[in-house]
Amino acid sequence: MRFASLGSGSRGNATLIEKKSTRILIDCGFGVKDTRGRLERLGLSLDDLDGVLVTHEHGDHIGGVGRVARACGVPVYCSHGTYLTGRLGEVPDLRLISSHKKFAIGDLEIEPVPVPHDAKEPIQYVVGDGDTRLGVLTDLGSITPHIRQCYARCEGLILETNHDPQMLQQGPYPPKLKRRVGGAYGHLSNGQAQALLQELQHDKLQHVVAAHISDKNNTDYLAKESLSRVLGCSVEDVPSIDQEEGLHWVSLRSAF
């Protein structure tokens, strides 16, 4: 199994996961032309996709889902709450999923994980292929016991390091937005991500990627530095997802 990102941040998010001939996108905050170009950088086209999984209804995650799904005719998977917001738009094949029930797409097993975020029924995902598991965890303001349980023993982890609390408080956001971002239903700070990684780290964890880094309330260095402390490596050895360039393919080795 391998994964990549088309981009991560407030201007658009999309995570690509592949096993054999099965390829899925988690979220798509980019338009059709932009998504096509970002996929081409990874050697793929829209026709290579087998489905789009949605985490929640915020525009940087759902903005391109309907258009992309219509362009390539793939099914879209989302929670009932996300669908009821009416922000998904017309899709050719809608699959409403339970936030607590695993399901399969081709060679991939998908585990939805409910998370605390200011959306109607937000979920994140753990994706496995029978040998390895990748945890995708962004857009949440706090950590629950269920999250800890679901993301334990992953071989790969895409982890939100959204903001530095001091930069957030001194930054340009209005007070209400600062409270939202830093609150229990907002986004993970560098310190929160570091603390969670400390709990989740184990000897079979192969890759940890810093994601959803704010361009106003954080820096790439601070985000990666917080994770490097736990991983015991240099800051330069921690990959992060760029908003424009995304992240090129990363492979997970079989645990067996």
C-alpha positions as a Markdown table, in Angstrom:
| # | Residue | x | y | z |
|---|---|---|---|---|
| 1 | Met | 0.0 | 0.0 | 0.0 |
| 2 | Arg | 1.2 | 3.5 | -0.7 |
| 3 | Phe | -0.2 | 7.0 | -0.2 |
| 4 | Ala | 0.3 | 10.6 | -1.5 |
| 5 | Ser | -1.3 | 14.0 | -1.1 |
| 6 | Leu | -2.6 | 16.4 | -3.7 |
| 7 | Gly | -2.3 | 19.2 | -1.1 |
| 8 | Ser | -3.1 | 20.0 | 2.4 |
| 9 | Gly | -4.2 | 23.3 | 4.0 |
| 10 | Ser | -6.9 | 25.8 | 4.1 |
| 11 | Arg | -7.0 | 26.2 | 0.3 |
| 12 | Gly | -7.7 | 22.5 | -0.4 |
| 13 | Asn | -7.1 | 19.0 | 0.8 |
| 14 | Ala | -7.0 | 15.6 | -0.9 |
| 15 | Thr | -5.2 | 12.3 | 0.2 |
| 16 | Leu | -4.6 | 9.5 | -2.3 |
| 17 | Ile | -4.3 | 5.9 | -1.2 |
| 18 | Glu | -3.4 | 3.0 | -3.5 |
| 19 | Lys | -3.3 | -0.8 | -3.2 |
| 20 | Lys | -2.8 | -2.8 | -6.4 |
| 21 | Ser | -5.4 | -1.4 | -8.8 |
| 22 | Thr | -7.6 | 0.2 | -6.1 |
| 23 | Arg | -7.2 | 4.0 | -5.7 |
| 24 | Ile | -9.2 | 6.3 | -3.5 |
| 25 | Leu | -9.2 | 10.0 | -2.6 |
| 26 | Ile | -10.0 | 11.1 | 0.9 |
| 27 | Asp | -11.6 | 14.5 | 0.4 |
| 28 | Cys | -11.2 | 16.8 | -2.7 |
| 29 | Gly | -11.0 | 20.5 | -2.1 |
| 30 | Phe | -9.7 | 21.2 | -5.6 |
| 31 | Gly | -11.6 | 21.8 | -8.9 |
| 32 | Val | -11.5 | 19.3 | -11.7 |
| 33 | Lys | -8.7 | 21.0 | -13.7 |
| 34 | Asp | -6.5 | 21.4 | -10.6 |
| 35 | Thr | -7.2 | 17.9 | -9.4 |
| 36 | Arg | -6.4 | 16.4 | -12.8 |
| 37 | Gly | -3.1 | 18.3 | -12.8 |
| 38 | Arg | -2.2 | 17.2 | -9.3 |
| 39 | Leu | -3.0 | 13.6 | -10.1 |
| 40 | Glu | -0.8 | 13.8 | -13.2 |
| 41 | Arg | 2.2 | 14.7 | -11.1 |
| 42 | Leu | 1.7 | 11.4 | -9.4 |
| 43 | Gly | 1.3 | 9.5 | -12.7 |
| 44 | Leu | -2.4 | 9.1 | -12.5 |
| 45 | Ser | -5.6 | 10.5 | -14.1 |
| 46 | Leu | -9.2 | 11.0 | -12.9 |
| 47 | Asp | -10.1 | 7.7 | -14.6 |
| 48 | Asp | -7.8 | 5.8 | -12.2 |
| 49 | Leu | -9.9 | 6.7 | -9.1 |
| 50 | Asp | -12.3 | 4.2 | -7.6 |
| 51 | Gly | -14.0 | 6.4 | -5.1 |
| 52 | Val | -13.9 | 9.6 | -3.1 |
| 53 | Leu | -14.3 | 9.5 | 0.7 |
| 54 | Val | -15.5 | 12.7 | 2.5 |
| 55 | Thr | -14.5 | 13.7 | 6.0 |
| 56 | His | -16.8 | 16.7 | 6.5 |
| 57 | Glu | -18.5 | 19.5 | 4.7 |
| 58 | His | -16.0 | 22.4 | 5.0 |
| 59 | Gly | -15.1 | 23.8 | 1.6 |
| 60 | Asp | -11.4 | 23.0 | 1.7 |
| 61 | His | -12.4 | 19.3 | 1.9 |
| 62 | Ile | -15.6 | 19.0 | 0.0 |
| 63 | Gly | -15.4 | 21.9 | -2.6 |
| 64 | Gly | -14.4 | 19.8 | -5.5 |
| 65 | Val | -15.9 | 16.4 | -4.6 |
| 66 | Gly | -19.1 | 16.7 | -6.6 |
| 67 | Arg | -17.4 | 18.1 | -9.7 |
| 68 | Val | -14.6 | 15.5 | -9.7 |
| 69 | Ala | -17.1 | 12.6 | -9.0 |
| 70 | Arg | -19.2 | 13.7 | -12.0 |
| 71 | Ala | -16.1 | 14.1 | -14.2 |
| 72 | Cys | -15.0 | 10.5 | -13.6 |
| 73 | Gly | -18.2 | 8.8 | -12.5 |
| 74 | Val | -16.9 | 7.4 | -9.2 |
| 75 | Pro | -19.0 | 6.8 | -6.0 |
| 76 | Val | -18.8 | 9.3 | -3.2 |
| 77 | Tyr | -18.8 | 8.0 | 0.4 |
| 78 | Cys | -19.9 | 10.3 | 3.3 |
| 79 | Ser | -21.7 | 10.3 | 6.6 |
| 80 | His | -25.4 | 11.0 | 6.9 |
| 81 | Gly | -24.7 | 14.3 | 8.7 |
| 82 | Thr | -22.4 | 15.5 | 6.0 |
| 83 | Tyr | -24.9 | 14.6 | 3.3 |
| 84 | Leu | -27.7 | 16.5 | 5.1 |
| 85 | Thr | -25.8 | 19.7 | 5.0 |
| 86 | Gly | -26.6 | 19.9 | 1.3 |
| 87 | Arg | -23.0 | 21.0 | 0.5 |
| 88 | Leu | -22.0 | 17.9 | -1.4 |
| 89 | Gly | -23.8 | 18.8 | -4.6 |
| 90 | Glu | -25.0 | 16.3 | -7.3 |
| 91 | Val | -23.0 | 13.1 | -7.4 |
| 92 | Pro | -23.4 | 10.1 | -9.8 |
| 93 | Asp | -23.3 | 7.5 | -7.0 |
| 94 | Leu | -23.8 | 8.4 | -3.4 |
| 95 | Arg | -22.9 | 5.9 | -0.7 |
| 96 | Leu | -24.0 | 6.9 | 2.8 |
| 97 | Ile | -21.8 | 5.2 | 5.4 |
| 98 | Ser | -22.0 | 4.6 | 9.2 |
| 99 | Ser | -19.4 | 6.5 | 11.2 |
| 100 | His | -18.8 | 3.4 | 13.2 |
| 101 | Lys | -18.8 | 0.6 | 10.6 |
| 102 | Lys | -15.9 | -0.6 | 8.5 |
| 103 | Phe | -16.4 | -1.2 | 4.8 |
| 104 | Ala | -14.3 | -2.2 | 1.7 |
| 105 | Ile | -13.4 | -0.6 | -1.6 |
| 106 | Gly | -11.6 | -3.1 | -3.8 |
| 107 | Asp | -8.4 | -4.1 | -2.0 |
| 108 | Leu | -8.8 | -1.5 | 0.8 |
| 109 | Glu | -10.6 | -1.8 | 4.1 |
| 110 | Ile | -11.9 | 1.6 | 5.4 |
| 111 | Glu | -12.5 | 2.3 | 9.0 |
| 112 | Pro | -14.4 | 5.6 | 9.7 |
| 113 | Val | -13.5 | 7.4 | 12.9 |
| 114 | Pro | -15.8 | 10.1 | 14.4 |
| 115 | Val | -13.8 | 13.1 | 15.5 |
| 116 | Pro | -14.6 | 16.3 | 17.5 |
| 117 | His | -14.8 | 19.1 | 14.9 |
| 118 | Asp | -17.2 | 21.9 | 14.2 |
| 119 | Ala | -19.1 | 20.1 | 11.5 |
| 120 | Lys | -22.4 | 18.0 | 11.4 |
| 121 | Glu | -21.0 | 14.5 | 11.5 |
| 122 | Pro | -17.2 | 14.7 | 10.9 |
| 123 | Ile | -15.1 | 11.6 | 10.4 |
| 124 | Gln | -11.6 | 10.7 | 9.6 |
| 125 | Tyr | -10.3 | 7.4 | 8.3 |
| 126 | Val | -7.9 | 4.5 | 9.0 |
| 127 | Val | -7.2 | 2.6 | 5.7 |
| 128 | Gly | -5.7 | -0.9 | 5.6 |
| 129 | Asp | -4.9 | -3.6 | 3.1 |
| 130 | Gly | -4.7 | -6.6 | 5.5 |
| 131 | Asp | -0.9 | -6.1 | 6.1 |
| 132 | Thr | -0.5 | -2.4 | 6.9 |
| 133 | Arg | -2.7 | 0.5 | 8.1 |
| 134 | Leu | -2.6 | 4.2 | 7.3 |
| 135 | Gly | -4.2 | 6.6 | 9.7 |
| 136 | Val | -5.4 | 10.0 | 8.3 |
| 137 | Leu | -6.2 | 12.3 | 11.1 |
| 138 | Thr | -6.8 | 16.1 | 10.5 |
| 139 | Asp | -9.5 | 18.6 | 11.3 |
| 140 | Leu | -10.2 | 17.8 | 15.0 |
| 141 | Gly | -9.7 | 19.9 | 18.1 |
| 142 | Ser | -9.2 | 17.3 | 20.7 |
| 143 | Ile | -8.5 | 13.6 | 21.2 |
| 144 | Thr | -11.0 | 11.0 | 22.4 |
| 145 | Pro | -10.3 | 7.5 | 23.8 |
| 146 | His | -11.9 | 6.1 | 20.6 |
| 147 | Ile | -9.5 | 8.0 | 18.4 |
| 148 | Arg | -6.5 | 6.6 | 20.4 |
| 149 | Gln | -7.9 | 3.1 | 20.1 |
| 150 | Cys | -8.5 | 3.3 | 16.3 |
| 151 | Tyr | -5.2 | 4.9 | 15.4 |
| 152 | Ala | -3.0 | 2.6 | 17.6 |
| 153 | Arg | -0.7 | 0.3 | 15.7 |
| 154 | Cys | -0.8 | 2.1 | 12.3 |
| 155 | Glu | 2.3 | 1.7 | 10.1 |
| 156 | Gly | 1.7 | 5.2 | 8.6 |
| 157 | Leu | 0.2 | 8.3 | 10.0 |
| 158 | Ile | -0.9 | 11.6 | 8.4 |
| 159 | Leu | -1.3 | 13.9 | 11.4 |
| 160 | Glu | -2.6 | 17.4 | 11.7 |
| 161 | Thr | -0.1 | 20.0 | 13.1 |
| 162 | Asn | -2.3 | 23.0 | 12.4 |
| 163 | His | -1.1 | 25.8 | 14.6 |
| 164 | Asp | 1.3 | 27.1 | 17.1 |
| 165 | Pro | -0.8 | 28.5 | 20.0 |
| 166 | Gln | 1.4 | 31.5 | 20.5 |
| 167 | Met | 1.3 | 32.4 | 16.8 |
| 168 | Leu | -2.5 | 31.8 | 16.7 |
| 169 | Gln | -3.0 | 34.2 | 19.6 |
| 170 | Gln | -0.7 | 36.9 | 18.2 |
| 171 | Gly | -1.8 | 36.4 | 14.6 |
| 172 | Pro | -4.3 | 38.2 | 12.3 |
| 173 | Tyr | -7.5 | 36.1 | 13.0 |
| 174 | Pro | -10.4 | 37.8 | 14.7 |
| 175 | Pro | -11.0 | 36.7 | 18.4 |
| 176 | Lys | -13.9 | 34.4 | 17.5 |
| 177 | Leu | -11.9 | 32.6 | 14.8 |
| 178 | Lys | -9.0 | 32.2 | 17.2 |
| 179 | Arg | -11.3 | 30.6 | 19.8 |
| 180 | Arg | -12.7 | 28.3 | 17.1 |
| 181 | Val | -9.3 | 27.1 | 15.8 |
| 182 | Gly | -7.9 | 26.6 | 19.2 |
| 183 | Gly | -11.0 | 25.1 | 20.8 |
| 184 | Ala | -12.0 | 21.5 | 21.4 |
| 185 | Tyr | -13.8 | 21.3 | 18.1 |
| 186 | Gly | -11.2 | 23.2 | 16.0 |
| 187 | His | -7.8 | 22.0 | 14.9 |
| 188 | Leu | -4.8 | 20.2 | 16.6 |
| 189 | Ser | -1.9 | 22.4 | 17.7 |
| 190 | Asn | 1.7 | 21.3 | 17.3 |
| 191 | Gly | 1.7 | 20.3 | 21.0 |
| 192 | Gln | -1.5 | 18.3 | 20.8 |
| 193 | Ala | -0.1 | 16.4 | 17.8 |
| 194 | Gln | 3.2 | 15.8 | 19.6 |
| 195 | Ala | 1.4 | 14.4 | 22.7 |
| 196 | Leu | -0.8 | 12.1 | 20.6 |
| 197 | Leu | 2.2 | 10.8 | 18.6 |
| 198 | Gln | 3.9 | 10.0 | 21.9 |
| 199 | Glu | 1.0 | 7.8 | 22.8 |
| 200 | Leu | 0.7 | 6.2 | 19.3 |
| 201 | Gln | 4.4 | 5.6 | 18.6 |
| 202 | His | 5.5 | 2.0 | 18.3 |
| 203 | Asp | 8.3 | 0.0 | 16.8 |
| 204 | Lys | 6.4 | -0.7 | 13.5 |
| 205 | Leu | 5.5 | 2.9 | 12.8 |
| 206 | Gln | 7.2 | 3.6 | 9.5 |
| 207 | His | 6.1 | 7.1 | 8.4 |
| 208 | Val | 4.6 | 10.1 | 10.1 |
| 209 | Val | 3.6 | 13.1 | 8.0 |
| 210 | Ala | 2.8 | 16.6 | 9.2 |
| 211 | Ala | -0.4 | 17.9 | 7.6 |
| 212 | His | -2.9 | 20.8 | 7.4 |
| 213 | Ile | -0.3 | 23.3 | 8.5 |
| 214 | Ser | -1.7 | 26.8 | 8.8 |
| 215 | Asp | 0.1 | 29.4 | 6.7 |
| 216 | Lys | -0.8 | 32.2 | 9.1 |
| 217 | Asn | -0.5 | 30.5 | 12.5 |
| 218 | Asn | 2.3 | 28.0 | 12.1 |
| 219 | Thr | 5.5 | 27.3 | 10.2 |
| 220 | Asp | 6.6 | 24.2 | 8.5 |
| 221 | Tyr | 9.7 | 24.1 | 10.8 |
| 222 | Leu | 7.7 | 24.3 | 14.0 |
| 223 | Ala | 5.2 | 21.7 | 12.9 |
| 224 | Lys | 7.9 | 19.2 | 12.0 |
| 225 | Glu | 10.0 | 20.0 | 15.0 |
| 226 | Ser | 7.2 | 19.0 | 17.3 |
| 227 | Leu | 7.0 | 15.6 | 15.8 |
| 228 | Ser | 10.7 | 15.1 | 15.5 |
| 229 | Arg | 11.0 | 15.4 | 19.3 |
| 230 | Val | 9.0 | 12.2 | 19.6 |
| 231 | Leu | 10.5 | 10.4 | 16.7 |
| 232 | Gly | 14.0 | 11.1 | 17.8 |
| 233 | Cys | 15.1 | 12.4 | 14.3 |
| 234 | Ser | 16.1 | 15.6 | 12.8 |
| 235 | Val | 13.5 | 18.1 | 11.7 |
| 236 | Glu | 14.5 | 17.6 | 8.0 |
| 237 | Asp | 13.6 | 13.9 | 8.3 |
| 238 | Val | 10.0 | 14.6 | 9.1 |
| 239 | Pro | 7.9 | 15.0 | 5.9 |
| 240 | Ser | 5.1 | 17.5 | 5.6 |
| 241 | Ile | 2.4 | 18.2 | 3.0 |
| 242 | Asp | 2.8 | 21.3 | 1.0 |
| 243 | Gln | -0.4 | 23.2 | 0.0 |
| 244 | Glu | 0.7 | 23.6 | -3.6 |
| 245 | Glu | 3.1 | 20.7 | -4.2 |
| 246 | Gly | 1.4 | 18.1 | -2.0 |
| 247 | Leu | 3.4 | 15.0 | -1.1 |
| 248 | His | 4.8 | 12.4 | -3.5 |
| 249 | Trp | 4.2 | 8.7 | -3.1 |
| 250 | Val | 5.2 | 7.1 | 0.2 |
| 251 | Ser | 5.1 | 3.3 | 0.4 |
| 252 | Leu | 4.3 | 1.2 | 3.5 |
| 253 | Arg | 6.1 | -2.1 | 3.9 |
| 254 | Ser | 4.2 | -5.2 | 4.9 |
| 255 | Ala | 4.3 | -5.8 | 8.6 |
| 256 | Phe | 4.7 | -9.5 | 7.9 |
